[in-house]
Amino acid sequence: MNKIIRTMERTLVLIKPDGVKRGLIGEIISRFEKTGLKIIGLKMVQPTKEQALNFYPSDNDWLINVANKSLKVYKELGIDPKKDFGTEDPIIIGKIIKEWLAEFLASGPCVAIVIEGNRAIEVVRKIVGATRPYESAPGTIRGDYSTDSPELANLRRRPLRNLVHASDSKETAEREIKFWFSDNELYVYKRADEEIIYGFRST
Protein backbone atom coordinates (compact mmCIF):
# COMPACT_ATOMS: atom_id res chain seq x y z
CA MET A 1 0.00 0.00 0.00
CA ASN A 2 2.82 2.44 0.83
CA LYS A 3 4.34 1.84 -2.60
CA ILE A 4 1.03 2.73 -4.23
CA ILE A 5 0.61 5.87 -2.13
CA ARG A 6 4.07 7.08 -3.18
CA THR A 7 2.90 7.25 -6.80
CA MET A 8 0.29 9.88 -5.88
CA GLU A 9 1.28 13.28 -7.24
CA ARG A 10 -0.01 16.82 -7.29
CA THR A 11 0.18 19.08 -10.31
CA LEU A 12 -1.01 22.51 -11.40
CA VAL A 13 -3.25 23.34 -14.32
CA LEU A 14 -4.09 26.87 -15.42
CA ILE A 15 -7.01 27.41 -17.75
CA LYS A 16 -5.79 30.46 -19.64
CA PRO A 17 -7.91 33.45 -20.69
CA ASP A 18 -8.73 31.86 -24.07
CA GLY A 19 -10.16 28.77 -22.35
CA VAL A 20 -12.15 30.89 -19.91
CA LYS A 21 -13.52 33.26 -22.56
CA ARG A 22 -14.53 30.36 -24.81
CA GLY A 23 -16.62 28.83 -22.02
CA LEU A 24 -14.52 25.67 -21.73
CA ILE A 25 -13.92 25.66 -17.96
CA GLY A 26 -16.41 22.90 -17.19
CA GLU A 27 -15.39 20.79 -20.18
CA ILE A 28 -11.70 21.01 -19.29
CA ILE A 29 -12.23 20.17 -15.62
CA SER A 30 -14.47 17.23 -16.53
CA ARG A 31 -11.70 15.69 -18.65
CA PHE A 32 -9.51 15.38 -15.56
CA GLU A 33 -12.26 14.25 -13.19
CA LYS A 34 -13.55 11.55 -15.57
CA THR A 35 -10.06 10.07 -15.65
CA GLY A 36 -10.19 9.62 -11.89
CA LEU A 37 -7.98 12.54 -10.96
CA LYS A 38 -9.07 14.62 -7.96
CA ILE A 39 -9.44 18.40 -7.78
CA ILE A 40 -7.99 19.52 -4.43
CA GLY A 41 -7.64 23.26 -5.14
CA LEU A 42 -9.63 25.52 -7.46
CA LYS A 43 -10.00 29.28 -7.91
CA MET A 44 -10.40 32.00 -10.51
CA VAL A 45 -7.58 34.53 -10.66
CA GLN A 46 -6.49 37.42 -12.85
CA PRO A 47 -2.75 37.97 -12.39
CA THR A 48 -1.02 41.26 -12.97
CA LYS A 49 1.60 41.28 -15.70
CA GLU A 50 4.30 41.34 -13.02
CA GLN A 51 2.82 38.23 -11.38
CA ALA A 52 2.62 36.51 -14.77
CA LEU A 53 6.25 37.36 -15.53
CA ASN A 54 7.27 35.89 -12.16
CA PHE A 55 5.25 32.74 -12.83
CA TYR A 56 7.26 31.87 -15.94
CA PRO A 57 10.95 30.97 -15.44
CA SER A 58 13.75 33.32 -16.54
CA ASP A 59 16.74 30.98 -16.77
CA ASN A 60 18.48 30.65 -20.13
CA ASP A 61 17.62 26.95 -20.50
CA TRP A 62 13.89 27.72 -20.28
CA LEU A 63 14.16 30.70 -22.66
CA ILE A 64 16.11 28.65 -25.21
CA ASN A 65 13.66 25.76 -24.97
CA VAL A 66 10.71 28.10 -25.56
CA ALA A 67 12.47 29.74 -28.51
CA ASN A 68 13.50 26.43 -30.07
CA LYS A 69 9.88 25.29 -30.28
CA SER A 70 9.23 28.22 -32.62
CA LEU A 71 12.56 28.01 -34.43
CA LYS A 72 11.97 24.34 -35.26
CA VAL A 73 8.70 25.19 -37.01
CA TYR A 74 10.30 28.14 -38.83
CA LYS A 75 13.02 25.81 -40.14
CA GLU A 76 10.46 23.21 -41.26
CA LEU A 77 8.51 25.87 -43.16
CA GLY A 78 11.57 27.65 -44.55
CA ILE A 79 10.64 30.93 -42.82
CA ASP A 80 13.30 33.38 -41.66
CA PRO A 81 12.67 34.08 -37.93
CA LYS A 82 14.29 37.50 -38.34
CA LYS A 83 11.13 38.63 -40.14
CA ASP A 84 9.09 38.20 -36.94
CA PHE A 85 11.70 38.60 -34.19
CA GLY A 86 14.45 40.68 -35.78
CA THR A 87 16.99 38.12 -34.55
CA GLU A 88 17.91 34.43 -34.53
CA ASP A 89 19.27 34.51 -30.97
CA PRO A 90 17.15 31.98 -29.00
CA ILE A 91 17.59 33.77 -25.68
CA ILE A 92 16.29 37.04 -27.11
CA ILE A 93 13.46 35.20 -28.86
CA GLY A 94 12.66 33.40 -25.60
CA LYS A 95 12.44 36.71 -23.76
CA ILE A 96 10.08 38.10 -26.41
CA ILE A 97 7.82 35.06 -26.18
CA LYS A 98 7.86 35.21 -22.37
CA GLU A 99 6.70 38.83 -22.56
CA TRP A 100 3.83 37.76 -24.82
CA LEU A 101 2.94 34.92 -22.46
CA ALA A 102 2.80 37.26 -19.47
CA GLU A 103 0.71 39.85 -21.32
CA PHE A 104 -1.79 37.20 -22.37
CA LEU A 105 -2.02 35.55 -18.95
CA ALA A 106 -2.76 38.97 -17.43
CA SER A 107 -5.32 39.87 -20.11
CA GLY A 108 -8.27 38.16 -18.43
CA PRO A 109 -9.37 35.74 -15.74
CA CYS A 110 -7.72 32.34 -15.47
CA VAL A 111 -8.72 29.27 -13.49
CA ALA A 112 -6.01 27.75 -11.28
CA ILE A 113 -6.44 24.08 -10.41
CA VAL A 114 -4.46 21.68 -8.25
CA ILE A 115 -4.98 18.09 -9.32
CA GLU A 116 -4.03 14.99 -7.36
CA GLY A 117 -3.78 11.37 -8.44
CA ASN A 118 -1.65 8.47 -9.53
CA ARG A 119 1.10 9.81 -11.85
CA ALA A 120 -0.96 13.01 -12.07
CA ILE A 121 1.73 15.08 -13.80
CA GLU A 122 2.15 12.68 -16.72
CA VAL A 123 -1.55 11.86 -17.01
CA VAL A 124 -2.59 15.52 -17.01
CA ARG A 125 -0.10 16.37 -19.75
CA LYS A 126 -1.43 13.51 -21.89
CA ILE A 127 -4.99 14.77 -21.42
CA VAL A 128 -3.89 18.33 -22.27
CA GLY A 129 -2.00 17.34 -25.43
CA ALA A 130 1.09 18.70 -27.18
CA THR A 131 2.15 22.30 -26.53
CA ARG A 132 1.56 23.17 -30.16
CA PRO A 133 -2.16 22.54 -30.70
CA TYR A 134 -1.87 21.55 -34.37
CA GLU A 135 0.30 18.62 -33.24
CA SER A 136 -2.10 17.49 -30.49
CA ALA A 137 -3.96 14.24 -30.98
CA PRO A 138 -7.76 14.14 -31.25
CA GLY A 139 -9.24 13.48 -27.83
CA THR A 140 -6.83 15.79 -26.05
CA ILE A 141 -7.95 19.22 -24.86
CA ARG A 142 -5.72 21.12 -27.27
CA GLY A 143 -6.34 18.66 -30.11
CA ASP A 144 -10.10 19.04 -29.79
CA TYR A 145 -10.31 22.80 -29.25
CA SER A 146 -7.40 24.53 -31.00
CA THR A 147 -5.40 24.47 -34.23
CA ASP A 148 -2.97 27.27 -33.34
CA SER A 149 0.69 27.15 -34.42
CA PRO A 150 3.91 29.08 -33.60
CA GLU A 151 4.24 30.75 -36.99
CA LEU A 152 0.70 32.16 -36.79
CA ALA A 153 1.14 33.22 -33.15
CA ASN A 154 4.48 34.91 -33.84
CA LEU A 155 3.10 36.68 -36.90
CA ARG A 156 0.37 38.13 -34.67
CA ARG A 157 2.96 38.90 -31.95
CA ARG A 158 1.24 36.78 -29.32
CA PRO A 159 1.81 33.43 -27.59
CA LEU A 160 0.20 30.19 -28.65
CA ARG A 161 -3.46 30.09 -27.70
CA ASN A 162 -3.41 26.56 -26.37
CA LEU A 163 -6.04 26.91 -23.63
CA VAL A 164 -4.17 25.47 -20.66
CA HIS A 165 -0.85 25.32 -18.85
CA ALA A 166 0.20 22.12 -17.06
CA SER A 167 3.26 21.52 -14.87
CA ASP A 168 5.91 19.40 -16.60
CA SER A 169 7.76 17.88 -13.61
CA LYS A 170 7.47 17.30 -9.85
CA GLU A 171 9.81 20.21 -9.15
CA THR A 172 7.88 22.55 -11.43
CA ALA A 173 4.55 21.41 -10.01
CA GLU A 174 5.67 22.09 -6.45
CA ARG A 175 6.86 25.60 -7.34
CA GLU A 176 3.77 26.44 -9.41
CA ILE A 177 1.31 25.17 -6.80
CA LYS A 178 2.97 27.32 -4.13
CA PHE A 179 2.86 30.29 -6.52
CA TRP A 180 -0.94 30.23 -6.78
CA PHE A 181 -2.12 28.46 -3.61
CA SER A 182 -1.49 28.63 0.13
CA ASP A 183 -1.61 25.39 2.12
CA ASN A 184 -5.04 26.18 3.56
CA GLU A 185 -6.48 26.42 0.04
CA LEU A 186 -5.73 22.76 -0.66
CA TYR A 187 -8.20 20.16 0.58
CA VAL A 188 -7.93 16.55 1.69
CA TYR A 189 -10.99 14.42 0.99
CA LYS A 190 -11.97 11.08 -0.48
CA ARG A 191 -13.70 10.68 -3.82
CA ALA A 192 -16.56 8.20 -3.68
CA ASP A 193 -14.90 6.03 -6.34
CA GLU A 194 -11.32 5.99 -5.03
CA GLU A 195 -11.54 2.42 -3.73
CA ILE A 196 -12.65 1.27 -7.18
CA ILE A 197 -10.06 3.36 -9.06
CA TYR A 198 -7.02 2.63 -6.88
CA GLY A 199 -7.98 -0.53 -5.00
CA PHE A 200 -7.28 0.93 -1.58
CA ARG A 201 -9.07 3.11 0.92
CA SER A 202 -7.66 6.70 1.01
CA THR A 203 -7.80 8.81 4.14
C-alpha positions as CSV (number, residue, x, y, z in Angstrom):
1,M,0.0,0.0,0.0
2,N,2.8,2.4,0.8
3,K,4.3,1.8,-2.6
4,I,1.0,2.7,-4.2
5,I,0.6,5.9,-2.1
6,R,4.1,7.1,-3.2
7,T,2.9,7.2,-6.8
8,M,0.3,9.9,-5.9
9,E,1.3,13.3,-7.2
10,R,0.0,16.8,-7.3
11,T,0.2,19.1,-10.3
12,L,-1.0,22.5,-11.4
13,V,-3.3,23.3,-14.3
14,L,-4.1,26.9,-15.4
15,I,-7.0,27.4,-17.7
16,K,-5.8,30.5,-19.6
17,P,-7.9,33.4,-20.7
18,D,-8.7,31.9,-24.1
19,G,-10.2,28.8,-22.4
20,V,-12.2,30.9,-19.9
21,K,-13.5,33.3,-22.6
22,R,-14.5,30.4,-24.8
23,G,-16.6,28.8,-22.0
24,L,-14.5,25.7,-21.7
25,I,-13.9,25.7,-18.0
26,G,-16.4,22.9,-17.2
27,E,-15.4,20.8,-20.2
28,I,-11.7,21.0,-19.3
29,I,-12.2,20.2,-15.6
30,S,-14.5,17.2,-16.5
31,R,-11.7,15.7,-18.7
32,F,-9.5,15.4,-15.6
33,E,-12.3,14.3,-13.2
34,K,-13.6,11.6,-15.6
35,T,-10.1,10.1,-15.7
36,G,-10.2,9.6,-11.9
37,L,-8.0,12.5,-11.0
38,K,-9.1,14.6,-8.0
39,I,-9.4,18.4,-7.8
40,I,-8.0,19.5,-4.4
41,G,-7.6,23.3,-5.1
42,L,-9.6,25.5,-7.5
43,K,-10.0,29.3,-7.9
44,M,-10.4,32.0,-10.5
45,V,-7.6,34.5,-10.7
46,Q,-6.5,37.4,-12.9
47,P,-2.8,38.0,-12.4
48,T,-1.0,41.3,-13.0
49,K,1.6,41.3,-15.7
50,E,4.3,41.3,-13.0
51,Q,2.8,38.2,-11.4
52,A,2.6,36.5,-14.8
53,L,6.3,37.4,-15.5
54,N,7.3,35.9,-12.2
55,F,5.2,32.7,-12.8
56,Y,7.3,31.9,-15.9
57,P,11.0,31.0,-15.4
58,S,13.7,33.3,-16.5
59,D,16.7,31.0,-16.8
60,N,18.5,30.6,-20.1
61,D,17.6,26.9,-20.5
62,W,13.9,27.7,-20.3
63,L,14.2,30.7,-22.7
64,I,16.1,28.6,-25.2
65,N,13.7,25.8,-25.0
66,V,10.7,28.1,-25.6
67,A,12.5,29.7,-28.5
68,N,13.5,26.4,-30.1
69,K,9.9,25.3,-30.3
70,S,9.2,28.2,-32.6
71,L,12.6,28.0,-34.4
72,K,12.0,24.3,-35.3
73,V,8.7,25.2,-37.0
74,Y,10.3,28.1,-38.8
75,K,13.0,25.8,-40.1
76,E,10.5,23.2,-41.3
77,L,8.5,25.9,-43.2
78,G,11.6,27.6,-44.6
79,I,10.6,30.9,-42.8
80,D,13.3,33.4,-41.7
81,P,12.7,34.1,-37.9
82,K,14.3,37.5,-38.3
83,K,11.1,38.6,-40.1
84,D,9.1,38.2,-36.9
85,F,11.7,38.6,-34.2
86,G,14.4,40.7,-35.8
87,T,17.0,38.1,-34.5
88,E,17.9,34.4,-34.5
89,D,19.3,34.5,-31.0
90,P,17.2,32.0,-29.0
91,I,17.6,33.8,-25.7
92,I,16.3,37.0,-27.1
93,I,13.5,35.2,-28.9
94,G,12.7,33.4,-25.6
95,K,12.4,36.7,-23.8
96,I,10.1,38.1,-26.4
97,I,7.8,35.1,-26.2
98,K,7.9,35.2,-22.4
99,E,6.7,38.8,-22.6
100,W,3.8,37.8,-24.8
101,L,2.9,34.9,-22.5
102,A,2.8,37.3,-19.5
103,E,0.7,39.8,-21.3
104,F,-1.8,37.2,-22.4
105,L,-2.0,35.5,-19.0
106,A,-2.8,39.0,-17.4
107,S,-5.3,39.9,-20.1
108,G,-8.3,38.2,-18.4
109,P,-9.4,35.7,-15.7
110,C,-7.7,32.3,-15.5
111,V,-8.7,29.3,-13.5
112,A,-6.0,27.7,-11.3
113,I,-6.4,24.1,-10.4
114,V,-4.5,21.7,-8.3
115,I,-5.0,18.1,-9.3
116,E,-4.0,15.0,-7.4
117,G,-3.8,11.4,-8.4
118,N,-1.6,8.5,-9.5
119,R,1.1,9.8,-11.8
120,A,-1.0,13.0,-12.1
121,I,1.7,15.1,-13.8
122,E,2.1,12.7,-16.7
123,V,-1.5,11.9,-17.0
124,V,-2.6,15.5,-17.0
125,R,-0.1,16.4,-19.8
126,K,-1.4,13.5,-21.9
127,I,-5.0,14.8,-21.4
128,V,-3.9,18.3,-22.3
129,G,-2.0,17.3,-25.4
130,A,1.1,18.7,-27.2
131,T,2.1,22.3,-26.5
132,R,1.6,23.2,-30.2
133,P,-2.2,22.5,-30.7
134,Y,-1.9,21.6,-34.4
135,E,0.3,18.6,-33.2
136,S,-2.1,17.5,-30.5
137,A,-4.0,14.2,-31.0
138,P,-7.8,14.1,-31.2
139,G,-9.2,13.5,-27.8
140,T,-6.8,15.8,-26.1
141,I,-8.0,19.2,-24.9
142,R,-5.7,21.1,-27.3
143,G,-6.3,18.7,-30.1
144,D,-10.1,19.0,-29.8
145,Y,-10.3,22.8,-29.2
146,S,-7.4,24.5,-31.0
147,T,-5.4,24.5,-34.2
148,D,-3.0,27.3,-33.3
149,S,0.7,27.2,-34.4
150,P,3.9,29.1,-33.6
151,E,4.2,30.8,-37.0
152,L,0.7,32.2,-36.8
153,A,1.1,33.2,-33.1
154,N,4.5,34.9,-33.8
155,L,3.1,36.7,-36.9
156,R,0.4,38.1,-34.7
157,R,3.0,38.9,-31.9
158,R,1.2,36.8,-29.3
159,P,1.8,33.4,-27.6
160,L,0.2,30.2,-28.7
161,R,-3.5,30.1,-27.7
162,N,-3.4,26.6,-26.4
163,L,-6.0,26.9,-23.6
164,V,-4.2,25.5,-20.7
165,H,-0.9,25.3,-18.9
166,A,0.2,22.1,-17.1
167,S,3.3,21.5,-14.9
168,D,5.9,19.4,-16.6
169,S,7.8,17.9,-13.6
170,K,7.5,17.3,-9.9
171,E,9.8,20.2,-9.2
172,T,7.9,22.6,-11.4
173,A,4.5,21.4,-10.0
174,E,5.7,22.1,-6.4
175,R,6.9,25.6,-7.3
176,E,3.8,26.4,-9.4
177,I,1.3,25.2,-6.8
178,K,3.0,27.3,-4.1
179,F,2.9,30.3,-6.5
180,W,-0.9,30.2,-6.8
181,F,-2.1,28.5,-3.6
182,S,-1.5,28.6,0.1
183,D,-1.6,25.4,2.1
184,N,-5.0,26.2,3.6
185,E,-6.5,26.4,0.0
186,L,-5.7,22.8,-0.7
187,Y,-8.2,20.2,0.6
188,V,-7.9,16.5,1.7
189,Y,-11.0,14.4,1.0
190,K,-12.0,11.1,-0.5
191,R,-13.7,10.7,-3.8
192,A,-16.6,8.2,-3.7
193,D,-14.9,6.0,-6.3
194,E,-11.3,6.0,-5.0
195,E,-11.5,2.4,-3.7
196,I,-12.6,1.3,-7.2
197,I,-10.1,3.4,-9.1
198,Y,-7.0,2.6,-6.9
199,G,-8.0,-0.5,-5.0
200,F,-7.3,0.9,-1.6
201,R,-9.1,3.1,0.9
202,S,-7.7,6.7,1.0
203,T,-7.8,8.8,4.1
